[in-house]
Amino acid sequence: MSIRSRRSAALLIALAISPFTLIAADAPKAESKTEAPKAAAAKAVELFNGKDLTGWGYKTGEKFDGKTESDDKRYSAKDGVLTVNPGTGIRQLWTTAQFTGDFELRLEFRAGVAADSGLFVRGPQLQVRDYLVAGPYKELKKYKAQDWNEIIVIVKDGVAHCTCNGEVLNAAMKVPATGGIGLEADKGTMEYRNLRLTPAK
């Protein structure tokens, strides 16, 4: 084949494949479709698995991994709900994991009549009660008695902003730099579900 013929053949090949080359160059990379969902899914930490007390224990040393109730039966897990049961004295259940930095904590709770519990954020306690009866937040307008309510705690720079159904419970609760998340058993029955902690970006 002559030099001229070879050049003509090369030109024809280039013209034939160029449209596909342009399409391939403009198409988004396949990896971009999978990277974002993986990153988003990795952010939320499920504090309660919905079936047992794995990841929780007492500060006196008892851990309840794989158990559906604490040794003293003050706490139990069933069908997606972590229940604080009536009993004698006050008991605190804590995550075995410690959390640092800023984060958002969300949970839902349902209080029995006049129930008294609490949520510990690295140490300090936010009262979680049948608010309209047991207080201390008796003026809440959106609290639903004996129904599910949502608490959101946003920790930023060592200060926690706490709300119930969007109403402020504590606008500036100071918290330590690190620590676990705890629940309190005091009076009556309290139920918790969907306990999720999302670290800040």
N, C-alpha and C positions, 0 to 999 in steps of 0.2 A: 504494500500500500504506500502511495506517495505521501510526502509530507503534507501537501495540500489536502489530500483525502483524510489523513489522520486529524488535522485541525477541524475540518468540517464535521467529522463524526463526533469529536469532543464537544463541539458547539451544540450539536443537536441533542446530545445526552444532557448537557447542562440546562438547556431550555426545557427539556422534558421533565426534569426532577425539581426545577426551581420552585414551582407552585407548592409542592409538598414540603419543600424545605422551609418556605415562608410560613406555612401553616404550623409546622412543628415548632418553629421558633417562637411564634406568638402564643402557643398553647400554654396554659399554666402547668407548673411542675406537679407531678402526682403527689409528691411528699407533702406539699402545702395543704392538701385536703385532710391528711391524717394527723399532722403535727398539732393543730389547734385543739381538736377534741381531746387528744391525750393530755395536753397541758391543762385544760379546763377540768377534766375529770380527776386529776391528781391533786387538786387544791383542797377540796372538802374532806374533812376527817370525820367519819361516823364514830361518835363516842359510844354509842349503844348499838349493838348489832341486831336488836329486836327479838332475840331468842334466849339469851342468857347473860350473865354478868361478867363475861370476859372483858378484861381491861379495867375492872373496878375492884376495889378492896377497901379495907379499913386501915387507918394509919397505924393501928396497933400491930399490923403485920399480916392479917388475914387477906388472902386474895381469893377471888371467886371465879377464876377462869373455868369455863365449861359448866358452871353451876347455874341453876335456874333460880336459886334463892340464897341469901346469905345464911350463915350458920345460925344466927339468932332469928331468922325469918322476918327481919324488919324490912328487907328489900327482896323483891321477886321480879322475874321477867317472864312474860308470856304474850304471844301474839302481837309483838311490836310495841308493847307497853312495859315500862319500868315502873313498878308500883312501890310506893312507900307505905308500909303497913303500920297500923297502930301497935303500940307496945309501951314498955316501961322505959323511961329515960330517953335521952337524946343520943342518936347515933348518926355519924357522918360517913357517907360513902364517897370515895374519891377515885378519880381516874388514876391508874398507875402511871400513865404518861404525864410528862411535864410539858408545858407550853410557854414559849418565849415569843417576844416580839408582838406586833399588833395583829389583831384578828377580829373576826366577827363570829359570835356564837348565837345560834338559833335553837330554840326548843319550844315544844308545846307542852302545856300542863293542864290538868283538870283536877280541881280541888273538891274534896268532899266538903260537906257543910262544916264550917268553922275550922277547916284543916289548916295546920301550921307546918310549913316546910321551909326550905331555903335553898338558894343557889350560891355556891362559893366560887368566886373568880380568883384563882391563885391564892386565896386566903380570905379576903373580905367577903362578907355575906350580903346578898340581896334577898330580902324577905319575899318568899313565894307562898301566898296564902289564899284562902277564900276571902279576897280583899274586902268586899263590901261588908262582911261580918267581922272578920278577924283583924282587918287593917293590915298595915298602917295606911294603905292608900284607899280610903273609903270613898273618895270623891271621883274615882275613875268612872267615865261614862261608857266606855266600850268593853269593860270587863263582862264576861258571860258566866254567871254563876252555874256551877256544876256542868260546865261545858268546856270545850277545848279553847285555850287562849294561847297566844304566841308571845314569847319573850325574845327580844333581840338585844344582845350586849355587844357593843362595839368598843374594843379596846384600842386606844391610840395614845402613844407616848406616856404610858403608865396611868392613863385615866379611862374609866369605863363609863360609857353612856348607855343607860338601860331603859328599855321601853316595854310596855305590855300593850299589845294590839295598837301600837303607834303612839300611845300616851306615855309621857315621861315618868319613870319611877325614880331614877337617880341620874342626874345630868352629869355628874362629875365624881364618880366613886374611884378613889385612888387604889391602884392595885400594884403588887410587887412586879419585878421584872420577869420572874419566872414562877411557875407553880402549876398545880393541877386544877381540875374542875371538880367541884363537890356538890353533893346533895345532902339535905338534912332530913332526918326522921324525928319529928317532935310529936304533934298531935293530929289525930285523924288520918284519913287516907288521901294520898296525893299520887297522881299518875303523871308520868312523863313519857314523851315519845319524840321521835325525829330530832335527836340531839346531834347537831352538826357544828363543827368548828372549821372556819375557813381562814387560813392565814392571809394576811394582807399581801398585796403584790410587792 
